[in-house]
Each structure stands twice: as C-alpha cells, then as structure tokens.
Amino acid sequence: MRETKDLEFKEQVTNTFLKTVSAFANYGTGKIKFGIKDNGQVIGLNNPVDACINIENKINDSIKPNPDYNLIIDDKTKVITLIVNKGNNAPYFYKSKAYKRNDSASVEVDPVELSRLILKSENKSYDSLVSNNQDLTFNMLEQALKDHLGISNLTSDILITLELKNREGHYTNAGALLADKNNYRGIDIVRFGENINIMLDRLAYEQMSILEEYKQAIEKYRQYYQHEEIIGSERKKIQSIPEKAFREAVANALVHRTWDVNAQIKISMFDDRIEIISPGGLPDGLSKEEYLAGQISILRNPIIAGVFFRLGLIEQFGTGVQRILKEYSHSIIQPQFLIYDNSITIKLPVVQESLQDLTGDEQKVYSVLKDKELSTSEIVQMTGFGRTKTLNVIKKLIDDGYATKIGNGRSTKYRVAKNK
C-alpha cells in the first residue's frame, strides 16, 4: 500500500493534513488515513475517538469555506479514514491559500489555477469574461459568416447572440480571439528536416483572429503534405496525411486549449508525421477515457466552440478524436493522443498501408499482436526473442504508432493500433 494522488497517510494528527483537505475539496474526492506510516505500515492511533474530534475541529477552524467530509474508524486497526469530497464552492482555502495534488504531494495553486477555480465555482468560462481590449474589428469573422450562414452584415445584435459582446456592450475574450487583431499568442509552425536541429521553415501566426490562424495552418499543411499527380487522363490530389484529420486536430486545439496562459499551439512538421501540442490538459472532470471515446461533455471555451460549430469548422461537440481515427481507418499506423497535466499532443503519422517500413523484428512482433492482446511473456514465447529485446521492439512500435499499451503493472498487455 502506497500513497497516491487521491490517498495520503499520516502517522499522527497534525496540521500538515489540512493542505491535502484543501486539495481534495478543490479538485477531487480523496482519502487521508491516520495511523499509517508513509511506507504503508499500519500502526493505529492510541485514542481514535478523540483523534476524530481533533480532526473535525482542525478542519472546521482552518478550511474556508467548510468542505464536505466523513470520518470512519476501523475498530480493529484503530486507523481513521478521512474522506474529503470534491466541493461545489471552490476554492477551498487553508491559511488563505488553495492547494492541489501533484502526484502524492499537496502544493499551492498558482494565480492562474486560482482564477480558474473561481470561474468554475461561478459557472463561468474564460472566453465569457470581458476582454481588456475593446478596440476590435471583425472583418474576417463577418466574411466567414456571410460565406457560411448568408448574413448580410455583422451587427451588434449578432455579436451579442454569438456572445462575443455582452448586453452591456463590452466585448468578451471570445470576441477578442475572433477579432481581426488581438494580443493573444497563436500558432507556431516549424517544418523540420532530418532532425529537430534542422529547421527548414518557421512561421508564427499570432495576434490575429483564430480563424486566420486556422486558415494559415491549413495552407502550410497543404504545402508539405499534398501534391498532384497525373494518373491516366486525370489530375489527382495526393495527401500523405489526411487533411480532414489535420483540420480536426487544429480546430480542436484552438477550441479546447487554455487561453489564459501566454503560450502558443506548437505544430511540428516532419517527413513522417505532424505533431500538434495544445496548451492545457483535459478540463477538470473529464477523464482520458471519456476524451478518447468522444464523450466530451465539458467545454473549456463554449463560446469559441459555438462559433466554430456554426461555421462548420467542427461538427458535433466531442467527436474530434473519433473523426481523426476515421480518417486512418485504412492505415496500419495510427494517430497518437498523449495527455499530460498541462498539454495535449496529437501525432498524425503519414498514412501507411503496408509493413514495408518495419524491420524484420518489428514485423514479427506486429504479426503476433494482430487480432489479439498479449502480455510481454506471451510475446516472448511466440517470437522467441529475449525479454529485453521484446520490450525494446514493443516500445519502438508504440512510439511509431503501430501498437498500443493496455493496462499497467502485471496486467499490462499490448495490441496493434489498427483502428477497428
């Protein structure tokens, strides 16, 4: 038994547990067990009933507002379990500071995180707040709405309907992001050569409408991943990476990224893939499994999402990942979605319909994984490779998008990444 993000051990009842109470109340339900050493050894408490009263008093006196919690005494081990439930009135402060969990530690949230907690408790989004910049024009947005929706001109009433302006006449952050000029950092695109030390081309699209950033990113994609071939009497467009997948990935990055940080969307273009890194991890309350399955019920920037939806740049909310995978349904190598606390990376590989680029060892492992899920020991037995060699080959297949890992620890298995 060890400490985790949602489980902490305490030998005795001291004030040190109160930071964790704040963290669990702010970001997610968790447990604190008193009478257990850091290494998991159970020692119990001398008087758990009195200890419970002490815990209650400390929480009620020190955490503001008061969180929802329960205390359970194990009569056999004399261990107290404190269950702190995620609250609806965040931020929850301890000594005027709010905390979050970082692995198995509780750390103070920074000013940006604190602002997000306050917005969430007020049921507001960053793109709905009044912008600091009120000198805005919308020529590009007006033309896009004319082309797609047939409006004659972009009136103040339409801006209010789209929530780019509030009823008091002030532009919102969403309005600033869609305005012709703004103060936001946008997209940084780099075309690399043989390695990351060789940059063949670099362009930054920023301080402009995110519609223009989207358009310019598409043009740069077409420059490097599309060409025309004459086949018979016809001229055909050939694309090594599906344009629909790239469009979806860029649109989702613009719609779902965090805009309250001074960071760019990074698009790295290589011969064999495109990597799109978007600032901000998953919205609080959305799991990785829900994200990958397209069950996105939480929108970080709902106003931006609404405009992109009206313009046909995204379809049904939350279907982006599934639409990207659909474009690779005929490819052996598959896109990868890497989710971190502060960013999301989407890797779009060049479509490949045969195993010609794999080494003999890689082809052998790929073949045994086809149509089944296998553990490392099963792969070792079926290929005749040593364990170290097998793990190295599997890692390479995963890194290149040919295989995927399922589970953790002893239950870990692998399968090919082919989209069924």
N, C-alpha and C positions, 0 to 999 in steps of 0.2 A: 504494500500500500504506500503510495507516494502522493505528494501534493501536486495539484493540477491547477488549471485556470479557474475552475469552479470548486476547488476543495483546498482548505488550508487547515493545518494542525497547530495547536497551541498546547504547550505543557501546562501553563497556568493561565489564570485570568488576569491579564494586564491590559493597559490601554492600547497596545500595539494592534489588537484585532480590529479596532474601530476604523482604521483606514480601509480594511477589507469589507467591512459592513457598508461603507460609503460606495465602494467599487461595485459590490453585488447589487445594491439598491439602484445604482445608476445604469448598469449595463447588462445585468443578467443574474438570475437566481443562482445562489451558491451556498455552500455549507462550510461552516467553521467547526472543527471538532476540538473540544478542550479535554486535556488528559491524554494527549498523544504527542510523542516527541516528533521532531522534524523528520526523522528517519522512519517513522511509521510505527515505532514501538508504543504499545498501549501501556500506560502507567496509571490512568484513572486520577480522579480528584478526591481529596480527603472528605469534603462535605459538598457534594454536588448540588444539594438543595440551596444552601447558602450561596454557592457559586452562581446559580441561576439568577438569584435576586441581584447579585452584584453585576452580572451581565446586563440584566434589564435596566438597572439604574444607570450604568455607563452609557448604554445606547440612548435611553430617553433623555439623558442630560447632555449628550455630546453630538448626536447626529440630528441635523436640522434640514428639512422637516423630518419628523419621526418616520422611520421606514416600517414596512410590514415584515414581521419575523415570527418564528416559532422556536421554542426550546424543547428538546427531548432528552430525557435522562435514561441511559442504559443502566439498569439496576445491577447487572452482572459485572460490567467493566468499570462502572462509575465514570463513564465518558459522557460528556454533554455535547449534543449536536445542535448547533445554532443554524437554522435555515433562514437566510435572508432572501426575501422575494424581490424581484425587479419591480420598482415602483413606477407610479404614473405621475409623480410630481418632481421629477429630476430637475435640476441637480440636487443631490443629497450631499450636504457638507459636513466635514469633520474639521473643526477649528478653522472655519471659513475657507476650506479647500475641498475640492471634489476629487475623487480618486477613481481609477480604473485598474483592471487587471492587466498585467503584462507578463504572460506565461504564469508562473506561480507566485509573482510578487504584486503588491499593490503600489501604484505610482500616481503622483498628482497629474491631473489632466492639464494640458496646455490651454492658453486662451482660446484658440480656435475650437478645440474639443468642447470647452466650456460653453462657447457660443452655440455650438450645435446641440448640446444638451438642453439649453434654454429654449431654442427654437422648437425642438421636438416636443418639449413639455407644453408649449403653446400651440402645438399642431400647425407650425409654420415651416416653410421651406426657404432656403437661401434665395432662390430665384424670385420669391414673392416679396422680398424686402425692398424698401425704397432705395434706389440707386444714388450714389454720391454724385453721379454725373447726370445732369438734367438737360444738357445741351446736346440733344440727339436727333439724328435724321434716319429715315428708314427707306431709302430708295430701293435697295436690293430686296428687302422684305416685301415692299409694295409690288415690285415686278414679279416676284415669286408667287404672291397671292393672286395677281392678275392672271398669270400663266396657268396656275393650277386650279384656282377657285372662280376665276372670272369676275373678280371685283373690279369696279371702275377706278376707285382710288382708295387709299388707306386713310380712313377718317379717324378722328379721336375716339369715336364710339367703338370702332373695330378694335383699336388698340386696347380699349378698356375690356371689350369682350374677350380678347386674347389674353388678358391680364398682364399686358406689357405696360399698362398705365393703370393706376388705381383711380378710384372715383373722386379723389381729391385733386386729381390732375398731375400726380407725380409718377415719373417712370420707375418701373421696378428693375431689379437686377436682370430679370429675364429680358426686359426691354433693352437694357444696355448691351447684353450679349448678342442680341439680334439687330442692333443698330449698326449703321454703316461704319462708325468708328467708336471704339471704346478703349478701356485701359486694361483689358484682360490679355494675358498670355495665352496663345492658342496652340498651334501645332508646329512642331519641329520635325522636319523630314530630312533624313540622311540616306543617300544611296551609297552603300559600301562596295568596295572592290573585293579582292580575295580574302581580306580580313578586316577587322574593325579599325586597324591602323591606316587603312587606305579609304579616304572619303572622296568619292567621285563627284558628288553633288550634294549641296545642302541648302535648304530654304526654310525660313521661319515665317509662318503665316500667323500674325498676331495683331492685336489692337484693331481688329476688323470684325465684321459680322461673322458669326459662326457659320452662317450659310455660305459665305465666301470661302471660309476656311475649308469647309466640306467640299465645295466645288474644286478648289485648287488641289486638294489631296487626291481627288479622283483623276484630275488631269495628270498629275505626277505619276500616279499608278499606271495610267494608260501609256505613258511614255516608256516605261520599263517592262511592263508585263503583257503588252498586247502588240500584235503586228498583223499584217495582212499577207495572205498567201493566195496565189492564183492556182486553183485546183480545177483542171479542165478549162471550162469557159467561164468559171465563176471566181469572183474575188471573195475570199472568206476571211473573217476576223478570227484570229487565233489568240487565246488568252491562256497563259501558263498558270495563273492564279485566277479563280473565278471573280469577275468584277462584282457580282451580287454579294459575294462573301465579304469583299473588301468594303463595299459601300455600307453593309450592315455593321461591320466592326467599327468603322469610323463614326457612323451616326450614333451608335450606342456609346462610344467613348465621349462624344460631345454631349449627349443627353444625360448620361449617368455619372460623369466624373464629378469630383468636388471642385467647385469654382471659388471657394473661399480660401484657397491656398495659391501662392504665387508659383505655379508650376505649369509646364507645358505637357500636352499629349505628345509622346515620342513615337514616331513612326520610323522604324529602321528597315531599309530595303536591301535584301541580299539576293544573290543569284538563285538561291533555292527556297527563299521564304520571305515573308514580311512579318515583322513584329510590331504590335501596337500596344504601347504601355499607357494606361489611363490613370491619372492621379485619383486616389481614393479607393479603398477596398469596397466590400459589399456594404450596403446600408444596414444599419443596426436592425436586427430582427430577421434578416434574410440569410438563409444558410447556403452553403456552397451547392448542396444537392438541389435546392429549390432553384438556384440561379442556372445551373446546368440543364435542369429539366424544363426551363422556361416558365416556372411558376413565380414570376416576379410580380408580387402584389404591392411592393413598396417602391415608390419612385422618389429618387433623391431630388430631381428637378421636374416636378409635374407640369409646370407651365411650359418649359422648353420642350418637354416630351409631347405636350398637346399641340404645339405649333409644328413640330416635325411630323406628327401624325397627320395633321390637316394637309400638309404639303406633300404627303406620300413618301417621305424620306424614311420613315419607319412604318411598319404595319402594326398588327395587334401588339399591344404592350407586352413585353416579356418574351417574345418569340425570337429574339435576335440570335441566340445560340443555336436553336433548332434550325433556323433558316440558314445559318452558316454551315452547319453539318449537312444539310440537304444538298448544298452545292458540291459537297465532297462525297456524295453517295457512291460514285463510281471510282473513287480514288483509294488506293491501298494506304497511302499515308494520310493521316487525318490532322485537322487543326487541334491545337492545344490551348487550354484555358488555365492559366496559372493565377491563383487568387492569393493575395497577401493582405496584411492588415491595412496597408496604405496605398496599394495599387493593384490593378488587374492587367495581366498581359495576355494578349491573344496572338498566337502564332499561326499564320496562314501559310502552309507549305505549297510549293509547286505541285500541281496535280500529277500523280504518278499511278499508272495502271498496270505496271509490271514490277517484278522484283530485281530488275537488272542492276540497280544501283547498290544493292546489298552485297556484302561479302558472302562467301560460302558459309561461314559460321553463322552469320546473321540470317541467311535464308533457311538454314537448318532449324534454328530456334523458332523463327517465324512460322515455319511449316508445322511444327509440333503444337504451336499455340492456336493454329487455325481451328475455328469452330469449337474451342474448348477453353476452360480456365484451368491453369496448372500452377502448382507450387514450385518453388525452386528445386526441391528434391525430385519432384516428378520430371521436371525438365532435364535435370542432370541424368536421371535414369534413362530417359528416352533419347537423349542426344549422345550420351557417352562422354560429355565434357566434364571437366572438374568443376567444383562449386564456384571457385573464384572466377574462372573463365566464363561460366554461365552467367554469373551476376554482372560481369563486365559487358557481355553481349546484350543482356536484357536492358541494362542501363542505356546503352547506345540506341537500342530500338525505341525505348521510351523517349529519350531526348530528341530523337528524329521524328517522332510522331507515328511510329509503326505499331507500338504496343502501349498498353496502359496497365497501371498497377491497381489492384483491388484489395482493400483492407490494409491492415497493419499488423506488425508483430508476427506471431506464429501462423496467423490465419491469412497472411499475405498470399495472393495469387496474381497471375498475370494472364492477359489475353491480348489478341491483336486488336488494334484500334479501329479496324474497319467498321464504318457506320452501317449497322444492320437496318 
